[in-house]
């Protein structure tokens, strides 16, 4: 699926992979985030995603009021999870709407793990 925007000159179609990649970049630039998570639905196994596949940790669901983005992440131990989540939600909403013109209805954050160093 893709997001479609009609204007006076025609139609603009933006693939969901593009929107997910923009959101993934916004996530990875947030302090306290270790990486994106990908969940194997069949096995229930969660794994850390490399930077090349940022869109794999984001699920887009179209809704009448805009897109719903579900973001799966790993965070650094000792950071404030509510603060990280709120920052990510704000960054994603701003960037996706600013870069693509696509309305974001909600951004759901799922913390899949905490990395403890040492």
N, C-alpha and C positions, 0 to 999 in steps of 0.2 A: 504494500500500500504506500501511498504517498500523500503529502499535503498539497492541496491545490488552492491557488489564489487567483481570482479573476480580477483583471483591471481593464482600463480603457483600451489597452493595446493587445490583449489576449489573455492567455492562461499561463500561470507559472506553476510548475509541478516540482516539488522538492521531495526526493526520496527519503523515507524514514531513516535510512542508514546515515544520511547526511545530518539530519536532526540529532540522531543518537551520538554521532561523532562530535558535534558541537557541544552537546551536553557532557560527554565524556571528558572533553578538554577542560570544561569549566570545573568538573569534579576534581580532576588531577591537579589543578592549580590551587585547590583549597588546602590550607594548612591542616595537618593532622590526618590526612588521607594517605594510606599506604598504597592502595590500588583498588581497581574495580574487581568485582567478583562475578564469576560465571557459575551457574548452578546446573548440574546434570540432573534433569528432572527424573530420569529413569532410576538413577542410583542415589539421588539425594546428596551427591558430593558437591562441595563448593570448592572452587580453586581460584587462585589469584591470576588475573589476566595481565598479559604484557601490554605495553603502551600501544602497540600496533593494532590491538583489537578492542579498543575502549568501548566501542558500540555494543559489544557482546554483553556487557554488564548493565545495559539499559533496555527496558521494555517499554515500547510506546503503544498506547491504547487511544484510539480516536474517540472523542466524546463530542456531543453537540456543542458544549461550551469551549472546546479546544482539546489539546492533547493532554493525556495523563502520562507522565513519565515515572516509571518505577526504576530506582537506581539501587544497585547492590554494590556495597563497598566493604573494604577492610579499613580499620582505623588504627592509629598508633596508641599504644597503652599510655594512659595518663592524660589524655586530652578530653575535653568536655564534649561528649557525644551530642547533646542537644545544641551546643554552639556550632559544631561542625555541620550538623544536619541543616540548621537554619541558614548558615552561610551557603551551603551547596544549593538549597532550594532557591535562595535569592539569586545566586549566580546563574543557575540554569535558566530560570524564568527570564531574567534580563537578556542573557545572550541569545537564547533561542528566539525570543520575540524580536529582538533588535536585528539579528542577522538574517532571519528568514521571514519575519512578518507573520509567523504562525502563532496563534494564541495558545498559551499554556494554561490549562485549567488547574492542574495540581502536579506537584512533584513529591512522590513518596520515596522515602529513604529507608533502605533495609541494611542494617549493619550485620554483615555475615561473619565477621571475625575481628579479633583484636590482636595486633602484632606486639609481642613482648620481646625486646632486645635484651641480650645478656643472659 
